[in-house]
């Protein structure tokens, strides 16, 4: 079921579209926002990407957007900034987009309120099943402000179903639009050889890899908890590598946990962020 509201969808062939996201670090939602912005730009639309947070330390996503000719702006705010809503509304009025498309929980709620009364349709996208504790107030606010959004989408049926239940929305009221996937370009053999020497100087019979943000919601502690039983079933004289690419607030804690395992046949490498 789609909940109908009064916003009129722009019918002009090309539009000025404002994409709003919390930050532009190296996360999945940020990558999808960049892909979407590039596709819209290629389709003839004018696209601006607005980050609530300052410019990230890892500039891969902003540089990618700029190479595609997409303007990137920063509010340079903090999530707890009491003036954040006012700053966002001022930026939206200055940009005067035909459509606002926001990503993730904070931008979704803020974009609805910031566009209230401006006559600009707002599309929200839910990227995760937000299961962290003490988020109930956000689901309450989401329910109270739902009528301000022209459309709410989610990247998976699981994320949509979780959000519908948490907010008390009817099942099926959130439309699912799955993430796009870029073609995988094989890395040059020389680069693979170089990286294997760096990450597994003693060699590795098998490599188990993971790419993600080192944050509690990604479950890396659960992975590390299972390495000791995994070690017991590795064939004799074999050595395996657990390769984790990415960065985040839990990196130091996870590195300490991995170092404490002391498994002779299983090496854990945190390779950090890579563009």
C-alpha positions as CSV (number, residue, x, y, z in Angstrom):
1,X,0.0,0.0,0.0
2,X,1.3,3.5,-0.9
3,X,0.1,6.3,1.4
4,X,-1.0,9.2,-0.8
5,X,-0.2,12.8,0.1
6,X,-0.7,16.1,-1.5
7,X,2.8,16.8,-3.0
8,X,2.8,17.2,-6.8
9,X,5.5,15.3,-8.6
10,X,7.5,17.6,-11.0
11,X,6.7,16.8,-14.6
12,X,9.5,18.7,-16.3
13,X,11.8,16.5,-18.3
14,X,14.9,17.5,-16.4
15,X,15.1,18.4,-12.8
16,X,17.4,19.9,-10.2
17,X,17.7,17.1,-7.6
18,X,19.2,17.5,-4.2
19,X,20.6,14.3,-2.6
20,X,21.0,14.7,1.2
21,X,23.1,12.3,3.4
22,X,24.7,12.3,6.8
23,X,28.3,12.2,5.6
24,X,30.4,11.2,2.6
25,X,32.8,8.7,4.1
26,X,33.4,5.3,2.6
27,X,30.1,3.5,3.6
28,X,27.6,1.6,1.6
29,X,24.8,4.3,1.7
30,X,27.4,6.8,0.5
31,X,28.4,4.6,-2.4
32,X,24.8,4.1,-3.5
33,X,24.2,7.9,-3.2
34,X,27.2,8.5,-5.5
35,X,26.0,5.8,-8.0
36,X,22.5,7.3,-8.1
37,X,23.8,10.9,-8.5
38,X,26.0,9.8,-11.4
39,X,23.1,8.0,-13.1
40,X,20.8,11.0,-12.7
41,X,23.6,13.4,-14.0
42,X,24.1,11.1,-17.0
43,X,20.3,11.3,-17.6
44,X,20.5,15.0,-18.0
45,X,19.4,16.1,-14.5
46,X,21.2,18.7,-12.4
47,X,22.4,17.0,-9.2
48,X,23.7,18.4,-6.0
49,X,24.9,16.2,-3.1
50,X,24.6,17.8,0.4
51,X,26.4,16.3,3.4
52,X,25.3,17.3,6.9
53,X,28.7,16.5,8.3
54,X,32.0,18.1,7.3
55,X,34.3,16.8,4.6
56,X,35.5,13.2,5.5
57,X,39.1,12.2,6.1
58,X,38.7,9.6,3.3
59,X,37.9,11.7,0.2
60,X,37.1,8.9,-2.2
61,X,33.3,9.5,-2.5
62,X,33.6,13.4,-2.8
63,X,36.3,13.1,-5.4
64,X,34.3,10.6,-7.4
65,X,31.3,13.0,-7.4
66,X,33.4,15.9,-8.4
67,X,35.0,13.9,-11.3
68,X,31.4,13.3,-12.5
69,X,30.7,17.0,-12.5
70,X,28.4,16.8,-9.5
71,X,28.4,19.7,-7.0
72,X,29.1,18.6,-3.4
73,X,28.2,20.8,-0.5
74,X,28.8,20.5,3.3
75,X,26.7,21.9,6.1
76,X,29.7,21.3,8.4
77,X,27.4,20.5,11.3
78,X,27.3,17.8,14.0
79,X,24.3,15.5,14.5
80,X,23.7,17.2,17.9
81,X,23.9,20.8,16.4
82,X,20.7,22.6,17.7
83,X,20.7,24.7,14.6
84,X,21.0,21.8,12.1
85,X,17.4,21.9,11.0
86,X,17.6,25.7,10.4
87,X,20.8,25.3,8.5
88,X,19.4,22.6,6.3
89,X,16.2,24.5,5.5
90,X,18.3,27.6,4.6
91,X,20.5,25.5,2.3
92,X,17.4,23.9,0.6
93,X,15.8,27.3,0.0
94,X,19.1,28.6,-1.5
95,X,19.5,25.6,-3.8
96,X,15.7,25.5,-4.7
97,X,15.6,21.9,-6.0
98,X,12.7,20.4,-7.8
99,X,13.1,17.2,-5.7
100,X,14.9,16.3,-2.5
101,X,16.0,12.7,-2.0
102,X,17.5,11.9,1.4
103,X,19.3,8.8,2.7
104,X,19.5,7.3,6.3
105,X,17.6,8.1,9.4
106,X,18.8,11.6,10.4
107,X,18.5,13.1,6.9
108,X,15.2,11.4,6.3
109,X,13.6,13.1,9.3
110,X,15.4,16.4,8.9
111,X,14.5,16.7,5.2
112,X,10.8,16.2,5.8
113,X,10.8,19.0,8.4
114,X,13.1,21.3,6.5
115,X,10.9,21.1,3.3
116,X,7.6,21.6,5.2
117,X,5.7,24.4,3.5
118,X,8.2,24.8,0.6
119,X,6.3,22.7,-1.9
120,X,9.3,20.5,-2.6
121,X,8.6,16.7,-2.9
122,X,10.7,14.7,-0.5
123,X,11.8,11.1,-1.1
124,X,13.3,9.2,1.8
125,X,15.4,6.0,1.5
126,X,16.0,3.5,4.3
127,X,19.3,1.7,4.0
128,X,19.4,-0.4,7.2
129,X,17.2,-2.2,9.7
130,X,18.1,0.2,12.6
131,X,18.4,-2.2,15.5
132,X,20.7,-0.1,17.8
133,X,19.3,0.6,21.2
134,X,17.7,3.9,22.2
135,X,16.4,4.7,18.8
136,X,12.7,4.5,19.7
137,X,12.4,8.3,19.6
138,X,13.4,8.3,15.9
139,X,10.7,5.7,15.0
140,X,8.1,7.8,16.8
141,X,9.2,11.0,15.0
142,X,9.2,9.0,11.7
143,X,5.6,8.0,12.3
144,X,4.5,11.5,13.2
145,X,6.2,13.1,10.2
146,X,5.5,10.4,7.6
147,X,2.8,12.6,5.8
148,X,5.5,15.2,5.0
149,X,7.3,12.7,2.7
150,X,6.1,12.1,-0.9
151,X,7.5,8.6,-0.9
152,X,9.5,6.3,1.4
153,X,11.6,3.6,-0.1
154,X,13.9,0.9,1.3
155,X,16.8,-1.0,-0.2
156,X,15.6,-4.4,0.8
157,X,12.3,-6.1,1.9
158,X,13.9,-7.0,5.3
159,X,14.8,-3.3,5.9
160,X,11.3,-2.2,4.8
161,X,9.5,-4.8,7.0
162,X,11.6,-3.9,10.1
163,X,10.9,-0.2,9.6
164,X,7.2,-0.7,9.0
165,X,6.9,-2.7,12.3
166,X,9.0,-0.3,14.3
167,X,6.9,2.7,13.2
168,X,3.6,0.9,13.2
169,X,3.1,1.4,9.4
170,X,1.0,-1.1,7.4
171,X,2.9,-4.0,5.9
172,X,3.9,-3.2,2.3
173,X,3.6,0.6,2.8
174,X,7.3,1.1,2.1
175,X,8.3,0.6,-1.5
176,X,11.4,-1.5,-2.1
177,X,14.0,-0.4,-4.6
178,X,17.1,-2.5,-4.4
179,X,20.6,-1.1,-4.6
180,X,22.4,-0.9,-7.9
181,X,25.6,-2.8,-8.3
182,X,28.6,-1.7,-10.4
183,X,30.4,-4.2,-12.6
184,X,33.4,-5.7,-10.9
185,X,36.6,-4.9,-12.7
186,X,39.3,-7.5,-12.0
187,X,42.3,-6.1,-10.3
188,X,45.6,-6.3,-12.2
189,X,47.6,-9.4,-11.4
190,X,50.6,-7.3,-10.3
191,X,48.5,-5.5,-7.7
192,X,47.1,-8.7,-6.4
193,X,50.6,-10.1,-6.0
194,X,51.8,-6.9,-4.3
195,X,48.9,-6.9,-1.8
196,X,49.3,-10.6,-1.0
197,X,52.9,-10.0,-0.1
198,X,51.8,-7.1,2.1
199,X,48.9,-8.9,3.9
200,X,50.1,-12.5,3.9
201,X,54.0,-12.4,3.7
202,X,54.1,-16.1,4.9
203,X,51.5,-17.1,2.4
204,X,47.9,-18.3,2.9
205,X,46.1,-21.4,1.8
206,X,42.8,-19.8,2.0
207,X,41.6,-16.2,2.4
208,X,38.3,-15.2,4.0
209,X,37.6,-11.6,3.2
210,X,35.2,-9.0,4.4
211,X,34.6,-5.3,3.5
212,X,32.7,-3.0,5.8
213,X,32.6,-0.3,8.4
214,X,34.1,-1.4,11.7
215,X,31.1,-0.6,13.7
216,X,29.1,-2.7,16.3
217,X,26.1,-3.0,13.9
218,X,28.2,-4.8,11.4
219,X,28.9,-7.8,13.7
220,X,32.6,-8.1,13.4
221,X,32.8,-9.2,17.1
222,X,30.7,-12.2,16.1
223,X,33.1,-13.0,13.4
224,X,36.1,-12.9,15.7
225,X,34.2,-15.0,18.3
226,X,34.0,-17.8,15.7
227,X,37.6,-17.9,14.7
228,X,38.8,-20.2,17.5
229,X,36.4,-23.0,16.5
230,X,37.2,-22.3,12.9
231,X,40.9,-22.8,13.7
232,X,40.2,-26.3,15.0
233,X,38.9,-27.5,11.7
234,X,41.7,-26.0,9.5
235,X,43.7,-28.9,7.9
236,X,47.1,-29.7,9.4
237,X,50.0,-27.5,8.3
238,X,47.6,-25.1,6.5
239,X,47.4,-21.4,7.2
240,X,44.3,-19.2,6.6
241,X,44.0,-15.5,6.4
242,X,41.0,-13.4,7.6
243,X,41.3,-10.2,5.7
244,X,39.1,-7.3,6.8
245,X,39.0,-4.1,4.7
246,X,37.4,-1.0,6.1
247,X,37.7,1.4,9.0
248,X,35.5,2.7,11.8
249,X,35.1,3.5,15.5
250,X,35.5,-0.1,16.7
251,X,38.8,-0.8,14.9
252,X,41.1,-0.6,17.9
253,X,38.8,-2.8,20.0
254,X,38.6,-5.4,17.3
255,X,42.3,-5.4,16.7
256,X,42.9,-6.0,20.4
257,X,40.4,-8.9,20.4
258,X,42.0,-10.4,17.3
259,X,45.5,-10.2,18.8
260,X,44.4,-11.9,22.0
261,X,43.3,-15.0,20.1
262,X,46.9,-16.1,19.3
263,X,45.9,-18.7,16.7
264,X,48.9,-20.1,14.9
265,X,47.1,-21.3,11.8
266,X,44.8,-18.3,11.4
267,X,46.0,-14.8,10.8
268,X,43.7,-11.7,11.1
269,X,44.7,-8.6,9.1
270,X,42.9,-5.3,9.4
271,X,43.9,-3.6,6.1
272,X,42.1,-0.3,6.8
273,X,40.2,1.8,4.2
274,X,41.0,1.5,0.5
275,X,39.5,3.5,-2.2
